[in-house]
Amino acid sequence: MGPGARSAAGGDAEVVEIEGSLLPGLHDAHLHLEWLALRNLTVDLQDVPTRRQALARVRAWAERLPAGGWVVGRGWYNDGWRDDPSWPRPEELDAVVGGRPAILTRKDGHSAWLSRAAVRAAGLRAEDQDPPGTVKETMVQAVRKVVPEASDEAFDRGLLGALRALAAKGVTSVHTMDTPRAFRSLQRLHSAGRLPLRVTWSFPASELAAAERIGIRSGWGDDTLRVWGVKAFLDGSLGSRTAEMLDGSGTTVLPQDELRDLIRRCAGAELNVCLHAIGDRAVRRALDALEPHAGAWRRWRPRIEHAQCVDPADIPRFKAIGVIASMQPIHAVADRELADREWPAVAGHSYAWRPLLDAGAILAFGSDAPVEDAAPLAGIDAATSWRRRAGWHPELAIPRPAALRAYTSGAAYAAGAEKQVGRLAAGLYCDLTFVEGDQVAATVVGGRVTWRRA
Ligand SMILES: [Zn+2]
C-alpha cells in the first residue's frame, strides 16, 4: 500500500493487509437465521464415529451451560459407533453432564437418550422407559415438552454464533425469512452493536395483519437491520413430493384466491412479497397473481423464492412483470437425483438459471441455510462449473460474472439495498469478500474486518 492510500484513509485508520482477490461483499438472498441459531443451541452428534467421542462432545457442551440447564442434543447413532455400538445407558450420560437434565435424540428421531435428572424432571415411570434411560416415539415428544424454551440470552448467543459463522464464509449481508423471535433477537444484538453483517428480515404471512396495523413498510430500519417483505408458501417441496406441478401432482398450500388477496394487501401496505413456489404450477400461479400489480409502488419488488421448476412459457414473464427470481443454486446439487426421479419430464429445464438470465430476469442467489450449506462460494460453483462437471444439463449453467452479480447486486436489489451495497463504487458501503483460490480469506462490512483467516 502506498503512502497516498494511507493518508486517504485518514491518519488514525487501522491498516490491515489482506491477500486475495476482491469481490463486492457476498449477499445471501434467502436463508433462515432462526433455524441456524436454534442449531447452535443443541449439541450435534451426527457422524461422530465413536461412543467415547460422542460422550466427550456432550461433556464439553454441558460444561458451558449453567448448573441445572438442559443439555439438548441430536444425531447420535449407536450402530455407527466403532468402539461400542451397544444401546446407550443413562449413567454414562450422568457422568458427563454434571447432574444436568439431558435429552439427546437419536439420528432417526424415534428414540431419545436421557440423563437421570431428565427422567426425574419429566416424571417418567419405569414403564415409560424402554430400556431404562431411553424413551421411544410419543414419549420422546412428551419429554421434549418439559424442556424449557431457550432464554432470550441463549437465543441471542446462538444467533450471534450463526452470524459469525456466516462472516467466516464471506457473507456480508443476508436476507432472512423468520418469525418475530429472530427479529427481536436481531434488534437486541443490533442495539448492542454486535451484528457482524447486514440483515434484512422478511416475516411470515401470519404477521401481515400486525404489520398493516402498525403501518410498517418495506425498507423500515437502517442499513444494518431492515424489514422487507412477507413470506408466503404457495406449495411444498420436491423432497416431500409436495411441489405443485402442472401435471397435477403436489400440494396447493395457498389457494389462488387467498394468494391474490395477500398480494393485494401487501401492495396496498407497501410491503414486498417473497413467494415460496417450487413446482411449475405454483410458479405460474405466483406470476398470474402478481401480473395485475406490476409497478404497484416505487419499490415494489416481488420475488419468487426457489422457482426450482419454471415452465419455459413462463420464463419471459419474470422480466415482463418485474418479478425477481430468488434461487439457491446449491439446491440443484443436492436435488439432482431426486429431480431426475421425480421430475423426469421437466428436470431438463429445472433450476434454469441460464434461461431466466437470458430472458432478462433479475437473479438473486442464496443458500436456504440451514437446509443447505450457506457458503456462497459453493453456490457460485454450483451455478457455474458444477453442471459441466456433473454432466447435468450444462446448458443451464451461467457464467461466473452473472453468478457473482446474483450474489451481490442482484441480491441487494432484491432487498432494496442496491444504493448501499452490492457493488464496489464510490458512495456505497465498503463491504468486501476477499477470496484466495476457493477459500474465503477475509470479510469486511462497512470497512470493518468481521472475519479473517488465521
Ligand atoms: Zn427457505
Residues whose N, C-alpha, C, O or C-beta is under 5 A from the ligand:
A	BS01	ZN	D368
